[in-house]
Structures are given as structure tokens and as C-alpha cells.
């Protein structure tokens, strides 16, 4: 393998990892309003 092929495979792995992280690892959003509806935390 030459240097250019190594760079292509590294870039491809980063792109696939980014897509997997973005679309498949959806975490539950945290509740931002934990202190109630009417509070002075805004």
C-alpha cells in the first residue's frame, strides 16, 4: 500500500465513524427544565 491509499482509508474510516455517531448513536436528550415551569433559572 502506498501513502495515498492509507490516507484514503483513514478518511473513509473517519467519515463512516462520523455517520455512525450522528445517525445510530442517538442519546436521549436531557431535560433542561428540571426546576419546574416557572423558575428564575432562565
The first five atom37 places (N, CA, C, CB, O) and aatype in JSON, in Angstrom:
{
  "aatype": [20, 20, 20, 20, 20, 20, 20, 20, 20, 20, 20, 20, 20, 20, 20, 20, 20, 20, 20, 20, 20, 20, 20, 20, 20, 20, 20, 20, 20, 20, 20, 20, 20, 20, 20, 20, 20, 20, 20, 20, 20, 20],
  "atom_mask": [
    [1, 1, 1, 1, 1],
    [1, 1, 1, 1, 1],
    [1, 1, 1, 1, 1],
    [1, 1, 1, 1, 1],
    [1, 1, 1, 1, 1],
    [1, 1, 1, 1, 1],
    [1, 1, 1, 1, 1],
    [1, 1, 1, 1, 1],
    [1, 1, 1, 1, 1],
    [1, 1, 1, 1, 1],
    [1, 1, 1, 1, 1],
    [1, 1, 1, 1, 1],
    [1, 1, 1, 1, 1],
    [1, 1, 1, 1, 1],
    [1, 1, 1, 1, 1],
    [1, 1, 1, 1, 1],
    [1, 1, 1, 1, 1],
    [1, 1, 1, 1, 1],
    [1, 1, 1, 1, 1],
    [1, 1, 1, 1, 1],
    [1, 1, 1, 1, 1],
    [1, 1, 1, 1, 1],
    [1, 1, 1, 1, 1],
    [1, 1, 1, 1, 1],
    [1, 1, 1, 1, 1],
    [1, 1, 1, 1, 1],
    [1, 1, 1, 1, 1],
    [1, 1, 1, 1, 1],
    [1, 1, 1, 1, 1],
    [1, 1, 1, 1, 1],
    [1, 1, 1, 1, 1],
    [1, 1, 1, 1, 1],
    [1, 1, 1, 1, 1],
    [1, 1, 1, 1, 1],
    [1, 1, 1, 1, 1],
    [1, 1, 1, 1, 1],
    [1, 1, 1, 1, 1],
    [1, 1, 1, 1, 1],
    [1, 1, 1, 1, 1],
    [1, 1, 1, 1, 1],
    [1, 1, 1, 1, 1],
    [1, 1, 1, 1, 1]
  ],
  "atom_positions": [
    [[0.85, -1.2, 0.0], [0.0, 0.0, 0.0], [0.88, 1.24, 0.0], [-0.96, 0.01, 1.23], [1.87, 1.33, 0.73]],
    [[0.5, 2.17, -0.82], [1.26, 3.41, -0.81], [0.61, 4.42, 0.13], [1.37, 3.98, -2.24], [-0.43, 4.16, 0.72]],
    [[1.22, 5.55, 0.25], [0.79, 6.57, 1.21], [-0.59, 7.11, 0.88], [1.8, 7.71, 1.26], [-1.37, 7.38, 1.79]],
    [[-0.89, 7.27, -0.39], [-2.19, 7.83, -0.79], [-3.33, 6.88, -0.42], [-2.2, 8.12, -2.3], [-4.39, 7.33, 0.02]],
    [[-3.15, 5.59, -0.6], [-4.19, 4.63, -0.22], [-4.43, 4.63, 1.28], [-3.81, 3.23, -0.69], [-5.57, 4.51, 1.73]],
    [[-3.38, 4.76, 2.05], [-3.52, 4.82, 3.51], [-4.35, 6.03, 3.91], [-2.14, 4.86, 4.2], [-5.23, 5.93, 4.76]],
    [[-4.08, 7.18, 3.29], [-4.85, 8.38, 3.59], [-6.31, 8.21, 3.2], [-4.25, 9.58, 2.88], [-7.2, 8.66, 3.92]],
    [[-6.58, 7.58, 2.07], [-7.96, 7.36, 1.64], [-8.69, 6.48, 2.64], [-7.99, 6.72, 0.24], [-9.83, 6.78, 2.99]],
    [[-8.06, 5.39, 3.1], [-8.72, 4.51, 4.05], [-8.95, 5.18, 5.4], [-7.91, 3.25, 4.23], [-9.97, 4.95, 6.04]],
    [[-8.0, 6.0, 5.84], [-8.18, 6.73, 7.1], [-9.34, 7.71, 6.98], [-6.89, 7.47, 7.48], [-10.17, 7.82, 7.89]],
    [[-9.41, 8.44, 5.87], [-10.5, 9.38, 5.65], [-11.84, 8.66, 5.58], [-10.27, 10.19, 4.37], [-12.83, 9.14, 6.14]],
    [[-11.88, 7.54, 4.92], [-13.11, 6.75, 4.82], [-13.56, 6.26, 6.2], [-12.91, 5.56, 3.87], [-14.74, 6.29, 6.52]],
    [[-12.62, 5.81, 7.01], [-12.96, 5.33, 8.35], [-13.49, 6.47, 9.21], [-11.73, 4.68, 9.02], [-14.44, 6.27, 9.98]],
    [[-12.9, 7.65, 9.1], [-13.39, 8.8, 9.87], [-14.8, 9.19, 9.42], [-12.44, 10.0, 9.71], [-15.65, 9.49, 10.25]],
    [[-15.03, 9.18, 8.11], [-16.36, 9.54, 7.59], [-17.42, 8.53, 8.03], [-16.32, 9.62, 6.05], [-18.51, 8.93, 8.42]],
    [[-17.11, 7.25, 7.97], [-18.07, 6.23, 8.41], [-18.32, 6.34, 9.91], [-17.56, 4.82, 8.05], [-19.45, 6.22, 10.37]],
    [[-17.27, 6.58, 10.67], [-17.44, 6.76, 12.11], [-18.29, 7.97, 12.45], [-16.09, 6.9, 12.78], [-19.1, 7.91, 13.37]],
    [[-18.13, 9.05, 11.71], [-18.95, 10.24, 11.92], [-20.41, 9.95, 11.62], [-18.45, 11.39, 11.05], [-21.29, 10.36, 12.38]],
    [[-20.68, 9.26, 10.52], [-22.07, 8.95, 10.17], [-22.71, 8.01, 11.19], [-22.14, 8.32, 8.77], [-23.88, 8.19, 11.54]],
    [[-21.96, 7.02, 11.66], [-22.5, 6.11, 12.66], [-22.81, 6.87, 13.95], [-21.51, 4.96, 12.94], [-23.85, 6.65, 14.56]],
    [[-21.91, 7.75, 14.35], [-22.13, 8.52, 15.57], [-23.32, 9.45, 15.42], [-20.87, 9.32, 15.93], [-24.09, 9.63, 16.37]],
    [[-23.47, 10.04, 14.26], [-24.55, 11.02, 14.06], [-25.91, 10.36, 13.97], [-24.29, 11.83, 12.81], [-26.88, 10.88, 14.53]],
    [[-26.02, 9.23, 13.28], [-27.33, 8.66, 12.99], [-27.7, 7.47, 13.86], [-27.39, 8.25, 11.57], [-28.89, 7.24, 14.09]],
    [[-26.74, 6.71, 14.35], [-27.08, 5.49, 15.07], [-26.96, 5.61, 16.58], [-26.22, 4.38, 14.6], [-27.6, 4.85, 17.31]],
    [[-26.15, 6.55, 17.06], [-25.97, 6.69, 18.5], [-26.78, 7.86, 19.02], [-24.5, 6.87, 18.84], [-26.23, 8.8, 19.59]],
    [[-28.1, 7.8, 18.83], [-28.94, 8.89, 19.32], [-29.15, 8.72, 20.81], [-30.3, 8.94, 18.57], [-29.75, 7.74, 21.26]],
    [[-28.65, 9.66, 21.56], [-28.81, 9.62, 23.01], [-30.08, 10.38, 23.38], [-27.58, 10.23, 23.72], [-30.54, 11.27, 22.67]],
    [[-30.63, 10.0, 24.52], [-31.82, 10.7, 24.98], [-31.44, 12.1, 25.43], [-32.5, 9.92, 26.14], [-30.47, 12.27, 26.16]],
    [[-32.19, 13.11, 24.99], [-31.87, 14.47, 25.41], [-32.16, 14.67, 26.89], [-32.65, 15.49, 24.57], [-33.13, 14.13, 27.42]],
    [[-31.33, 15.44, 27.52], [-31.52, 15.72, 28.94], [-32.66, 16.71, 29.11], [-30.22, 16.27, 29.59], [-32.88, 17.58, 28.27]],
    [[-33.35, 16.56, 30.19], [-34.44, 17.5, 30.48], [-33.83, 18.8, 30.97], [-35.44, 16.92, 31.54], [-33.19, 18.84, 32.03]],
    [[-34.02, 19.87, 30.2], [-33.41, 21.14, 30.57], [-34.25, 21.91, 31.56], [-33.18, 21.98, 29.34], [-33.76, 22.84, 32.2]],
    [[-35.52, 21.53, 31.71], [-36.41, 22.26, 32.6], [-36.67, 21.43, 33.84], [-37.74, 22.61, 31.88], [-37.8, 21.04, 34.12]],
    [[-35.61, 21.15, 34.6], [-35.74, 20.27, 35.75], [-36.22, 21.0, 37.0], [-34.43, 19.6, 36.03], [-36.56, 20.36, 37.99]],
    [[-36.25, 22.33, 36.97], [-36.63, 23.08, 38.17], [-38.09, 23.51, 38.14], [-35.75, 24.3, 38.33], [-38.52, 24.25, 39.03]],
    [[-38.86, 23.08, 37.16], [-40.27, 23.45, 37.11], [-40.55, 24.39, 35.95], [-40.71, 24.09, 38.43], [-39.64, 24.8, 35.23]],
    [[-41.81, 24.74, 35.79], [-42.2, 25.59, 34.68], [-41.87, 27.06, 34.9], [-43.67, 25.44, 34.42], [-41.47, 27.75, 33.97]],
    [[-42.02, 27.53, 36.12], [-41.84, 28.96, 36.41], [-40.73, 29.13, 37.43], [-43.15, 29.61, 36.92], [-40.98, 29.11, 38.63]],
    [[-39.52, 29.28, 36.94], [-38.39, 29.46, 37.86], [-37.47, 30.54, 37.32], [-37.62, 28.13, 38.07], [-37.64, 31.0, 36.19]],
    [[-36.51, 30.94, 38.1], [-35.61, 32.02, 37.71], [-34.3, 31.49, 37.14], [-35.32, 32.91, 38.91], [-33.27, 32.16, 37.22]],
    [[-34.34, 30.31, 36.57], [-33.1, 29.73, 36.06], [-32.9, 29.99, 34.57], [-33.08, 28.24, 36.31], [-31.96, 29.45, 33.99]],
    [[-33.73, 30.79, 33.94], [-33.62, 31.05, 32.5], [-32.73, 32.24, 32.26], [-35.0, 31.29, 31.88], [-32.51, 32.62, 31.12]]
  ]
}
